[in-house]
């Protein structure tokens, strides 16, 4: 390919990337009750999320009365979305405006 034809192609790729906007990093924090048996639920959720390709997950016990939330950190060019989900007694993951069961992990990845 001639260099003169390569420049418009490179510019087109750069423009498409700029229009897509910053992708950012998502950090999912799952908060659950420290009740008896919660450890097994945490392990099962961890496996389901891993199989769905969801990374950057932290699972921990509840601290007070936490609620589902999304916090935007980082910079405009490199945002970090810190998502806190609550694992309910029904083993549903409650997120801002959504809830998922363990077998919905693929849908969660899209969300």
C-alpha positions as CSV (number, residue, x, y, z in Angstrom):
1,X,0.0,0.0,0.0
2,X,1.3,3.4,-0.9
3,X,2.0,5.8,2.0
4,X,-0.4,8.4,0.5
5,X,-3.3,6.0,0.9
6,X,-2.2,4.9,4.3
7,X,-2.6,8.4,5.9
8,X,-6.4,8.6,5.3
9,X,-6.8,5.1,6.7
10,X,-4.9,6.0,9.9
11,X,-6.8,9.2,10.3
12,X,-10.1,7.4,9.9
13,X,-9.1,4.9,12.6
14,X,-8.1,7.6,15.0
15,X,-11.3,9.5,14.4
16,X,-13.4,6.3,15.1
17,X,-11.5,5.8,18.4
18,X,-12.0,9.4,19.4
19,X,-15.8,9.2,18.7
20,X,-16.1,6.0,20.8
21,X,-14.9,8.0,23.8
22,X,-12.9,6.7,26.7
23,X,-13.7,3.1,27.7
24,X,-12.4,3.2,31.2
25,X,-11.9,0.5,33.8
26,X,-14.8,-1.0,35.8
27,X,-14.1,-2.2,39.3
28,X,-16.9,-4.3,40.8
29,X,-17.2,-4.6,44.5
30,X,-19.8,-7.1,45.8
31,X,-20.9,-6.6,49.3
32,X,-22.7,-9.3,51.2
33,X,-23.9,-10.2,54.7
34,X,-21.3,-12.1,56.8
35,X,-24.0,-14.6,57.7
36,X,-23.5,-18.4,58.0
37,X,-23.2,-19.8,54.4
38,X,-22.3,-16.5,52.8
39,X,-18.8,-17.7,52.0
40,X,-20.2,-20.4,49.7
41,X,-22.4,-17.8,47.9
42,X,-19.4,-15.5,47.5
43,X,-17.3,-18.4,46.0
44,X,-20.1,-19.3,43.6
45,X,-20.5,-15.7,42.4
46,X,-16.8,-15.4,42.0
47,X,-16.7,-18.4,39.7
48,X,-19.7,-17.3,37.7
49,X,-18.2,-13.8,37.2
50,X,-14.9,-15.3,36.1
51,X,-16.5,-17.6,33.6
52,X,-18.4,-14.6,32.2
53,X,-15.0,-12.8,31.7
54,X,-15.7,-10.2,34.4
55,X,-12.4,-9.0,36.0
56,X,-11.5,-6.5,38.7
57,X,-14.0,-8.0,41.3
58,X,-13.7,-7.7,45.0
59,X,-16.1,-9.5,47.3
60,X,-16.3,-8.5,51.0
61,X,-18.6,-8.4,54.0
62,X,-21.0,-5.5,54.6
63,X,-19.9,-2.5,56.6
64,X,-23.0,-0.7,57.9
65,X,-26.0,0.0,55.6
66,X,-24.4,0.1,52.2
67,X,-26.4,0.6,49.0
68,X,-25.7,-0.1,45.3
69,X,-23.8,2.7,43.8
70,X,-21.5,3.8,40.9
71,X,-18.7,6.2,41.6
72,X,-16.6,7.7,38.7
73,X,-12.9,8.1,39.6
74,X,-9.8,8.7,37.6
75,X,-9.6,11.2,34.8
76,X,-11.8,12.1,31.8
77,X,-9.3,10.3,29.5
78,X,-9.0,7.3,31.8
79,X,-12.1,6.9,33.9
80,X,-12.5,4.3,36.6
81,X,-16.0,3.2,37.4
82,X,-16.3,1.8,40.9
83,X,-19.5,-0.2,41.1
84,X,-20.8,-1.4,44.4
85,X,-23.4,-4.2,44.3
86,X,-25.2,-5.8,47.2
87,X,-25.7,-9.5,47.4
88,X,-29.2,-10.0,48.8
89,X,-30.4,-12.9,51.0
90,X,-32.0,-14.3,47.8
91,X,-28.5,-14.4,46.3
92,X,-29.4,-11.6,43.8
93,X,-26.8,-9.0,43.0
94,X,-28.4,-5.6,43.4
95,X,-26.8,-2.8,41.3
96,X,-28.0,0.7,40.6
97,X,-31.1,0.2,38.4
98,X,-30.6,-3.5,37.9
99,X,-30.5,-6.9,39.6
100,X,-28.9,-10.1,38.5
101,X,-28.9,-13.8,39.5
102,X,-25.8,-15.9,39.3
103,X,-26.9,-17.5,36.0
104,X,-27.2,-13.9,34.5
105,X,-23.5,-13.3,34.8
106,X,-23.1,-12.9,31.0
107,X,-25.9,-10.2,31.0
108,X,-24.1,-8.5,33.9
109,X,-20.9,-8.4,31.8
110,X,-22.9,-6.6,29.1
111,X,-24.4,-4.2,31.6
